[in-house]
Amino acid sequence: MQPTARTDVFPVNESSLFQRLVAQCEGWLRTSTCARRVAADLPLGRVASPEEIAHCGLFLASEEASFVTGAVLVADGGGEIVNVGTLAFGGSR
């Protein structure tokens, strides 16, 4: 099962100023021991490189994402669609 997170805009010191709150949920990385087995079951057919996941975080922290808030960026190659988290350990779709 993929991790999930709930995010919201939250008040800072009960003033009219707000901060952005975002979350990133990544799937299997190329460095994982189960990467080959999992990659075959992912819709994209491969696992992410650590650099690809880092780029997602850099995007969320960048000015390009300045209007993004209360969101979860799932970067898992489609693993959430097929529940690949259990497939690596003998689970079924």
Legacy VTK file of the C-alpha trace (Angstrom):
# vtk DataFile Version 3.0
C-alpha trace
ASCII
DATASET POLYDATA
POINTS 93 float
0.000 0.000 0.000
1.319 3.420 -0.922
1.784 6.061 1.755
-0.748 8.846 1.743
-0.750 12.237 3.334
-3.334 14.907 4.051
-2.287 18.491 3.482
-3.986 21.825 4.035
-3.218 25.500 4.125
-2.557 26.336 7.741
-2.601 29.753 9.468
0.629 31.215 10.781
0.266 32.844 14.209
-3.462 33.233 13.573
-2.763 36.107 11.201
-3.928 36.617 7.660
-0.646 35.176 6.362
-0.627 31.594 5.135
2.128 29.173 4.241
2.036 26.555 1.516
1.950 22.936 2.603
2.697 20.163 0.120
3.766 16.543 0.392
5.717 14.199 -1.821
5.135 10.440 -1.839
7.646 8.471 -3.826
7.555 4.889 -4.922
10.372 2.411 -5.435
13.848 3.734 -6.216
16.452 2.206 -8.487
18.560 1.549 -5.373
15.917 -0.729 -3.816
16.649 -4.439 -3.578
13.273 -5.342 -5.071
13.560 -2.822 -7.909
13.758 -5.317 -10.797
10.813 -7.355 -9.623
8.699 -4.281 -8.943
9.638 -2.537 -12.204
7.978 -5.261 -14.261
4.659 -4.554 -12.524
4.753 -0.751 -12.775
2.730 0.864 -15.565
5.866 2.811 -16.603
7.911 -0.409 -16.555
10.750 0.996 -14.454
11.540 2.414 -11.028
12.665 5.985 -10.431
16.212 7.166 -10.102
17.029 9.108 -6.938
17.568 12.147 -9.174
14.024 11.929 -10.564
12.584 11.952 -7.050
14.853 14.855 -6.094
13.554 16.829 -9.085
9.996 16.412 -7.786
11.015 17.901 -4.446
12.888 20.718 -6.152
9.790 21.511 -8.203
7.590 21.674 -5.099
10.089 24.033 -3.449
10.462 26.217 -6.538
8.744 29.391 -7.656
7.083 27.365 -10.449
4.987 25.633 -7.766
4.196 28.823 -5.851
0.442 28.387 -6.380
0.426 24.704 -5.387
-0.798 24.073 -1.848
-2.684 21.353 -0.024
-1.447 18.851 -2.607
0.337 15.519 -2.621
2.694 14.799 -5.516
2.783 11.036 -6.026
5.866 10.033 -8.007
5.644 6.251 -8.142
5.564 5.313 -11.828
1.904 4.344 -11.516
2.494 2.004 -8.570
-0.498 3.400 -6.719
-2.720 2.252 -9.587
-1.672 -1.410 -9.305
-0.777 -1.488 -5.574
2.788 -2.482 -6.402
3.731 -2.179 -2.722
2.257 -5.615 -2.076
3.351 -7.178 -5.374
7.023 -7.026 -4.371
6.275 -9.252 -1.399
4.179 -11.883 -3.132
0.861 -10.041 -3.025
-1.630 -9.970 -5.846
-3.304 -7.245 -7.840
LINES 1 94
93 0 1 2 3 4 5 6 7 8 9 10 11 12 13 14 15 16 17 18 19 20 21 22 23 24 25 26 27 28 29 30 31 32 33 34 35 36 37 38 39 40 41 42 43 44 45 46 47 48 49 50 51 52 53 54 55 56 57 58 59 60 61 62 63 64 65 66 67 68 69 70 71 72 73 74 75 76 77 78 79 80 81 82 83 84 85 86 87 88 89 90 91 92
